[in-house]
């Protein structure tokens, strides 16, 4: 991955293990909070809570970094990679705005009636449209979680060799496994394993953390998706940050080898 290339990243060399296991530590802290102080846990993960806004900010940061990476590709004439990253940035921005309902709760504007009647929460969001979550959104989360955690290990070398530099700049490193795998496991458990098997382990988690008096019913309750999505958003932020550094370094090396410098309009970012 990006850190394995000559002159690659040094940012995560020393704290690499800490970065890799940070999601596990975060989940552990949340489990303790949910068990010993469910009221505070509920306040932490509810709609318009700290976790949801932090998720939106992480996606916005990731979108910004993806735009910077795309700009460098365009400046270097690598338009194909630039278009891919610009599209990726647009998707990240869309997710960020969906998280905060496009600012509806902050600004306080009304939802058009034709949208409100088809939206589970009566908001101006796509992901809350009736039937959209189970048919498209949650399967997409399963796919993204699987691709982000296991994808880098499953792509054949022959495919990577056809696009040198691209896979290294866009795919997560193995150290980011725990930023993507919880999303895969959570949605797979809620949409596939639990509904069709009534899995005993998930029932035990439901009973262990089931505090209906505090507004949630435990280990498989959908309310717990906010922390999982926050971890995923941080994973995307880390990936796009590494992508930006890798792209900057890659084009800098390319310019030095060719004896050229970037055009003045491109400038130097970062």
ROBAVEX-276861 format. One record per residue (C-alpha): residue number from 0; residue in three letters; x, y, z. Coordinates in Angstrom, 2 decimals. Each point is the difference from the previous one (the first is absolute). Layout:
BEGIN
+-----+-----+---------+---------+---------+
|   i |  aa |       x |       y |       z |
+-----+-----+---------+---------+---------+
| NUM | ALA |       X |       Y |       Z |
...
+-----+-----+---------+---------+---------+
! end
This chain:
BEGIN
+-----+-----+---------+---------+---------+
|   i |  aa |       x |       y |       z |
+-----+-----+---------+---------+---------+
|   0 | UNK |    0.00 |    0.00 |    0.00 |
|   1 | UNK |    1.00 |    3.66 |    0.07 |
|   2 | UNK |    2.38 |   -0.31 |    2.93 |
|   3 | UNK |    1.87 |   -2.87 |   -1.69 |
|   4 | UNK |    1.29 |    2.09 |   -2.91 |
|   5 | UNK |    3.41 |    1.75 |   -0.11 |
|   6 | UNK |   -0.21 |    3.29 |    1.81 |
|   7 | UNK |   -3.48 |   -0.94 |    1.22 |
|   8 | UNK |   -1.83 |    1.12 |    3.09 |
|   9 | UNK |    1.73 |    0.24 |    3.32 |
|  10 | UNK |   -3.07 |    1.35 |    1.78 |
|  11 | UNK |   -1.31 |   -3.35 |    1.18 |
|  12 | UNK |    3.29 |   -1.88 |    0.41 |
|  13 | UNK |    0.45 |    0.40 |    3.76 |
|  14 | UNK |   -3.66 |    0.24 |    1.07 |
|  15 | UNK |   -1.10 |   -2.56 |   -2.60 |
|  16 | UNK |   -1.26 |   -2.50 |    2.58 |
|  17 | UNK |   -1.85 |    2.70 |    1.95 |
|  18 | UNK |   -1.74 |    1.20 |   -3.16 |
|  19 | UNK |   -0.87 |   -3.57 |   -0.98 |
|  20 | UNK |   -1.62 |   -0.93 |    3.33 |
|  21 | UNK |   -1.59 |    3.40 |    0.75 |
|  22 | UNK |   -3.43 |   -1.17 |   -1.25 |
|  23 | UNK |    0.12 |   -2.95 |    2.39 |
|  24 | UNK |    0.83 |    2.31 |    2.89 |
|  25 | UNK |   -2.84 |    2.31 |   -1.02 |
|  26 | UNK |   -2.47 |   -2.89 |   -0.18 |
|  27 | UNK |    1.19 |   -1.28 |    3.38 |
|  28 | UNK |   -0.58 |    3.38 |    1.61 |
|  29 | UNK |   -3.47 |    0.22 |   -1.53 |
|  30 | UNK |   -0.91 |   -3.48 |    1.24 |
|  31 | UNK |    0.99 |    0.97 |    3.53 |
|  32 | UNK |   -1.95 |    3.26 |   -0.26 |
|  33 | UNK |   -3.07 |   -1.81 |   -1.37 |
|  34 | UNK |    0.07 |   -2.56 |    2.78 |
|  35 | UNK |    0.81 |    2.20 |    3.00 |
|  36 | UNK |   -1.67 |    3.26 |   -1.09 |
|  37 | UNK |   -2.55 |   -0.67 |   -2.73 |
|  38 | UNK |   -1.54 |    3.45 |    0.37 |
|  39 | UNK |    3.27 |    1.72 |   -0.88 |
|  40 | UNK |    0.64 |   -2.48 |   -2.79 |
|  41 | UNK |   -3.40 |    0.80 |   -1.48 |
|  42 | UNK |    0.72 |    3.72 |    0.07 |
|  43 | UNK |    3.33 |   -0.70 |   -1.67 |
|  44 | UNK |   -1.35 |   -1.93 |   -3.00 |
|  45 | UNK |   -3.47 |    1.46 |   -0.61 |
|  46 | UNK |   -1.01 |    1.91 |   -3.13 |
|  47 | UNK |    1.65 |    3.45 |    0.02 |
|  48 | UNK |    2.42 |   -1.33 |    2.60 |
|  49 | UNK |    3.74 |    0.41 |    0.20 |
|  50 | UNK |    0.75 |   -3.19 |   -1.93 |
|  51 | UNK |   -2.23 |    0.90 |   -2.94 |
|  52 | UNK |    1.51 |    3.46 |   -0.44 |
|  53 | UNK |    3.51 |   -1.39 |    0.40 |
|  54 | UNK |   -0.83 |   -2.49 |   -2.76 |
|  55 | UNK |   -1.11 |    2.80 |   -2.32 |
|  56 | UNK |    3.16 |    2.00 |    0.71 |
|  57 | UNK |    2.18 |   -3.03 |   -0.72 |
|  58 | UNK |   -1.71 |   -0.55 |   -3.35 |
|  59 | UNK |    0.34 |    3.70 |   -0.87 |
|  60 | UNK |    3.71 |   -0.15 |    0.81 |
|  61 | UNK |    0.37 |   -3.12 |   -2.12 |
|  62 | UNK |   -1.81 |    1.67 |   -2.91 |
|  63 | UNK |    2.29 |    3.03 |    0.23 |
|  64 | UNK |    3.12 |   -2.18 |   -0.05 |
|  65 | UNK |   -1.34 |   -1.98 |   -2.96 |
|  66 | UNK |   -0.53 |    3.27 |   -1.91 |
|  67 | UNK |    3.60 |    1.01 |    0.72 |
|  68 | UNK |    1.24 |   -3.35 |   -1.26 |
|  69 | UNK |   -2.14 |    0.27 |   -3.13 |
|  70 | UNK |    1.36 |    3.49 |   -0.64 |
|  71 | UNK |    3.56 |   -1.27 |    0.11 |
|  72 | UNK |   -0.84 |   -2.76 |   -2.45 |
|  73 | UNK |   -1.59 |    2.50 |   -2.40 |
|  74 | UNK |    3.00 |    2.31 |    0.31 |
|  75 | UNK |    2.30 |   -2.90 |   -0.87 |
|  76 | UNK |   -2.13 |   -1.01 |   -2.98 |
|  77 | UNK |   -1.29 |   -3.19 |    1.64 |
|  78 | UNK |   -3.60 |    0.86 |   -0.80 |
|  79 | UNK |   -1.36 |   -3.54 |    0.38 |
|  80 | UNK |    1.13 |   -0.23 |    3.61 |
|  81 | UNK |   -1.13 |    3.57 |    0.62 |
|  82 | UNK |   -3.53 |   -0.75 |   -1.19 |
|  83 | UNK |   -0.19 |   -3.09 |    2.22 |
|  84 | UNK |    1.09 |    1.94 |    3.07 |
|  85 | UNK |   -2.26 |    2.94 |   -0.78 |
|  86 | UNK |   -2.95 |   -2.38 |   -0.28 |
|  87 | UNK |    1.06 |   -1.59 |    3.28 |
|  88 | UNK |    0.14 |    3.45 |    1.61 |
|  89 | UNK |   -3.54 |    0.71 |   -1.19 |
|  90 | UNK |   -1.22 |   -3.26 |    1.54 |
|  91 | UNK |    1.68 |    0.82 |    3.31 |
|  92 | UNK |   -1.53 |    3.49 |    0.02 |
|  93 | UNK |   -3.42 |   -1.49 |   -0.72 |
|  94 | UNK |    0.31 |   -2.40 |    2.93 |
|  95 | UNK |    1.11 |    2.83 |    2.31 |
|  96 | UNK |   -3.02 |    2.12 |   -0.90 |
|  97 | UNK |   -2.35 |   -2.96 |    0.33 |
|  98 | UNK |    1.32 |   -0.53 |    3.53 |
|  99 | UNK |   -1.15 |    3.48 |    1.03 |
| 100 | UNK |   -3.13 |   -0.05 |   -2.20 |
| 101 | UNK |    1.53 |    2.64 |   -2.29 |
| 102 | UNK |    0.02 |    2.45 |    2.90 |
| 103 | UNK |   -3.74 |   -0.24 |    0.47 |
| 104 | UNK |    0.14 |   -0.39 |    3.77 |
| 105 | UNK |    2.59 |    2.75 |    0.32 |
| 106 | UNK |   -1.78 |    2.52 |   -2.20 |
| 107 | UNK |   -3.53 |   -1.16 |    0.72 |
| 108 | UNK |   -1.59 |    0.00 |   -3.46 |
| 109 | UNK |   -3.02 |   -2.19 |   -0.75 |
| 110 | UNK |    0.03 |   -3.18 |   -2.05 |
| 111 | UNK |   -2.03 |    0.17 |   -3.22 |
| 112 | UNK |   -3.24 |   -1.90 |    0.52 |
| 113 | UNK |    0.60 |   -2.38 |   -2.91 |
| 114 | UNK |    3.29 |   -1.09 |    1.61 |
| 115 | UNK |   -1.23 |   -0.01 |    3.60 |
| 116 | UNK |   -2.77 |   -2.47 |   -0.77 |
| 117 | UNK |    2.53 |   -2.56 |   -1.28 |
| 118 | UNK |    2.73 |    0.63 |    2.57 |
| 119 | UNK |    0.18 |   -2.06 |    3.19 |
| 120 | UNK |    1.09 |    3.06 |    2.02 |
| 121 | UNK |   -1.77 |    2.65 |   -2.04 |
| 122 | UNK |    3.35 |    1.53 |   -0.98 |
| 123 | UNK |    1.70 |    1.13 |   -3.19 |
| 124 | UNK |    2.19 |   -3.10 |   -0.28 |
| 125 | UNK |    0.35 |   -2.79 |   -2.49 |
| 126 | UNK |    1.16 |   -2.70 |    2.40 |
| 127 | UNK |   -3.18 |    0.22 |    2.10 |
| 128 | UNK |   -2.40 |   -0.57 |   -2.89 |
| 129 | UNK |   -2.24 |   -2.98 |    0.64 |
| 130 | UNK |    1.53 |   -3.21 |   -1.23 |
| 131 | UNK |    3.28 |    1.62 |   -0.99 |
| 132 | UNK |    1.97 |   -1.08 |    3.06 |
| 133 | UNK |   -0.70 |   -3.72 |   -0.15 |
| 134 | UNK |    0.08 |   -0.26 |   -3.80 |
| 135 | UNK |    3.05 |    2.16 |   -0.80 |
| 136 | UNK |    1.65 |    1.83 |    2.90 |
| 137 | UNK |    0.67 |   -2.84 |    2.40 |
| 138 | UNK |    1.24 |   -2.40 |   -2.71 |
| 139 | UNK |    2.27 |    2.84 |   -1.13 |
| 140 | UNK |    1.38 |    0.30 |    3.54 |
| 141 | UNK |    0.68 |   -3.75 |    0.04 |
| 142 | UNK |    1.79 |    0.26 |   -3.34 |
| 143 | UNK |    2.05 |    3.07 |    1.00 |
| 144 | UNK |    0.95 |   -1.54 |    3.34 |
| 145 | UNK |    1.07 |   -3.22 |   -1.69 |
| 146 | UNK |    1.92 |    1.79 |   -2.77 |
| 147 | UNK |    1.73 |    2.37 |    2.41 |
| 148 | UNK |    1.09 |   -2.69 |    2.44 |
| 149 | UNK |    0.68 |   -2.98 |   -2.24 |
| 150 | UNK |    0.09 |    1.49 |   -3.50 |
| 151 | UNK |    3.70 |    0.97 |    0.05 |
| 152 | UNK |    0.86 |   -3.60 |    0.83 |
| 153 | UNK |   -2.20 |   -1.52 |   -2.71 |
| 154 | UNK |    0.85 |    2.05 |   -3.09 |
| 155 | UNK |    2.25 |   -2.11 |   -2.26 |
| 156 | UNK |    3.48 |    1.33 |   -0.63 |
| 157 | UNK |   -0.61 |   -0.10 |   -3.76 |
| 158 | UNK |   -2.79 |    2.58 |    0.38 |
| 159 | UNK |    2.13 |    2.21 |    2.22 |
| 160 | UNK |    2.83 |   -0.10 |   -2.55 |
| 161 | UNK |   -2.27 |    1.37 |   -2.72 |
| 162 | UNK |   -0.58 |    3.21 |    1.96 |
| 163 | UNK |    3.23 |    0.64 |    1.90 |
| 164 | UNK |   -0.35 |    2.71 |    2.59 |
| 165 | UNK |   -3.79 |    0.15 |   -0.12 |
| 166 | UNK |   -0.77 |   -2.90 |    2.34 |
| 167 | UNK |    2.70 |    1.14 |    2.39 |
| 168 | UNK |   -1.48 |    3.48 |    0.16 |
| 169 | UNK |   -3.69 |   -0.88 |    0.44 |
| 170 | UNK |   -0.27 |   -3.30 |    1.90 |
| 171 | UNK |    0.29 |   -0.21 |    3.78 |
| 172 | UNK |    3.13 |   -1.49 |    1.47 |
| 173 | UNK |   -0.38 |   -3.23 |    2.01 |
| 174 | UNK |    0.62 |    2.10 |    3.13 |
| 175 | UNK |   -3.39 |    1.62 |   -0.58 |
| 176 | UNK |   -1.83 |   -3.33 |    0.15 |
| 177 | UNK |   -1.90 |    0.82 |    3.21 |
| 178 | UNK |   -1.33 |    3.27 |   -1.42 |
| 179 | UNK |   -1.97 |   -1.88 |   -2.67 |
| 180 | UNK |   -0.66 |   -3.47 |    1.41 |
| 181 | UNK |   -2.41 |    1.16 |    2.78 |
| 182 | UNK |   -2.33 |    1.43 |   -2.65 |
| 183 | UNK |    0.07 |   -3.27 |   -1.92 |
| 184 | UNK |   -0.63 |   -2.05 |    3.16 |
| 185 | UNK |   -2.69 |    2.30 |    1.41 |
| 186 | UNK |   -2.18 |    0.16 |   -3.09 |
| 187 | UNK |    0.54 |   -3.64 |   -0.86 |
| 188 | UNK |   -1.11 |   -0.94 |    3.52 |
| 189 | UNK |   -3.07 |    2.24 |   -0.05 |
| 190 | UNK |   -1.16 |   -0.66 |   -3.55 |
| 191 | UNK |    1.03 |   -3.61 |   -0.59 |
| 192 | UNK |    1.10 |   -1.98 |    3.06 |
| 193 | UNK |   -2.49 |    1.13 |    2.64 |
| 194 | UNK |   -3.23 |    0.27 |   -2.06 |
| 195 | UNK |    0.41 |   -3.42 |   -1.58 |
| 196 | UNK |    1.64 |   -2.01 |    2.79 |
| 197 | UNK |   -0.95 |    1.72 |    3.29 |
| 198 | UNK |    3.64 |   -0.50 |    0.94 |
| 199 | UNK |    0.47 |   -0.80 |    3.71 |
| 200 | UNK |    3.12 |    2.17 |    0.33 |
| 201 | UNK |   -1.87 |    3.02 |   -1.33 |
| 202 | UNK |   -2.91 |   -0.78 |    2.31 |
| 203 | UNK |    2.48 |   -0.06 |    2.88 |
| 204 | UNK |    1.35 |    3.39 |   -1.04 |
| 205 | UNK |   -3.54 |    1.33 |   -0.21 |
| 206 | UNK |   -0.68 |   -1.13 |    3.56 |
| 207 | UNK |    3.37 |    1.18 |    1.30 |
| 208 | UNK |   -0.37 |    3.54 |   -1.29 |
| 209 | UNK |   -3.77 |    0.07 |   -0.20 |
| 210 | UNK |   -1.22 |    2.98 |    1.95 |
| 211 | UNK |   -3.33 |    0.83 |   -1.63 |
| 212 | UNK |   -0.66 |    2.60 |    2.66 |
| 213 | UNK |    2.81 |    2.06 |   -1.48 |
| 214 | UNK |   -1.29 |   -0.09 |   -3.54 |
| 215 | UNK |    1.98 |   -2.84 |   -1.53 |
| 216 | UNK |   -0.28 |   -3.76 |    0.13 |
| 217 | UNK |    3.53 |   -1.25 |   -0.08 |
| 218 | UNK |    2.73 |   -1.62 |   -2.03 |
| 219 | UNK |   -1.86 |   -0.31 |   -3.29 |
| 220 | UNK |   -2.06 |    3.19 |    0.28 |
| 221 | UNK |    0.33 |    2.39 |   -2.93 |
| 222 | UNK |    0.82 |    2.85 |    2.32 |
| 223 | UNK |    3.51 |   -1.38 |    0.33 |
| 224 | UNK |    0.70 |    0.62 |   -3.67 |
| 225 | UNK |    1.18 |    3.58 |    0.64 |
| 226 | UNK |    3.28 |   -1.01 |    1.70 |
| 227 | UNK |    0.63 |   -2.61 |   -2.71 |
| 228 | UNK |   -0.53 |    2.59 |   -2.73 |
| 229 | UNK |    2.26 |    2.43 |    1.82 |
| 230 | UNK |    2.83 |   -2.55 |    0.00 |
| 231 | UNK |   -0.57 |   -0.50 |   -3.73 |
| 232 | UNK |    0.16 |    3.74 |   -0.64 |
| 233 | UNK |    3.32 |    0.25 |    1.83 |
| 234 | UNK |    1.23 |   -2.87 |   -2.16 |
| 235 | UNK |   -0.86 |    1.97 |   -3.14 |
| 236 | UNK |    1.69 |    3.07 |    1.46 |
| 237 | UNK |    3.21 |   -1.95 |    0.58 |
| 238 | UNK |   -0.15 |   -1.58 |   -3.45 |
| 239 | UNK |   -0.47 |    3.33 |   -1.77 |
| 240 | UNK |    2.76 |    1.60 |    2.06 |
| 241 | UNK |    2.41 |   -2.74 |   -0.99 |
| 242 | UNK |   -1.25 |    0.28 |   -3.58 |
| 243 | UNK |    0.77 |    3.72 |   -0.03 |
| 244 | UNK |    3.51 |   -0.48 |    1.38 |
| 245 | UNK |    0.67 |   -2.87 |   -2.38 |
| 246 | UNK |   -1.22 |    1.92 |   -3.06 |
| 247 | UNK |    2.01 |    3.08 |    0.97 |
| 248 | UNK |    3.14 |   -2.04 |    0.48 |
| 249 | UNK |   -0.58 |   -2.05 |   -3.15 |
| 250 | UNK |   -0.33 |    3.03 |   -2.27 |
| 251 | UNK |    2.87 |    1.78 |    1.72 |
| 252 | UNK |    2.27 |   -2.97 |   -0.72 |
| 253 | UNK |   -1.29 |   -0.19 |   -3.57 |
| 254 | UNK |    0.75 |    3.67 |   -0.59 |
| 255 | UNK |    3.48 |   -0.32 |    1.50 |
| 256 | UNK |    0.85 |   -3.00 |   -2.17 |
| 257 | UNK |   -1.18 |    1.78 |   -3.15 |
| 258 | UNK |    1.70 |    3.25 |    0.88 |
| 259 | UNK |   -3.33 |    1.86 |   -0.03 |
| 260 | UNK |   -1.94 |    2.02 |    2.53 |
| 261 | UNK |   -3.76 |    0.40 |    0.39 |
| 262 | UNK |   -1.63 |    2.83 |   -1.90 |
| 263 | UNK |   -0.32 |    3.18 |    2.08 |
| 264 | UNK |   -3.81 |   -0.23 |    0.01 |
| 265 | UNK |    0.16 |   -3.36 |    1.76 |
| 266 | UNK |    2.08 |    1.33 |    2.87 |
| 267 | UNK |    1.19 |   -2.07 |    2.91 |
| 268 | UNK |   -2.64 |   -1.34 |    2.37 |
| 269 | UNK |    0.98 |   -0.75 |    3.55 |
+-----+-----+---------+---------+---------+
! end
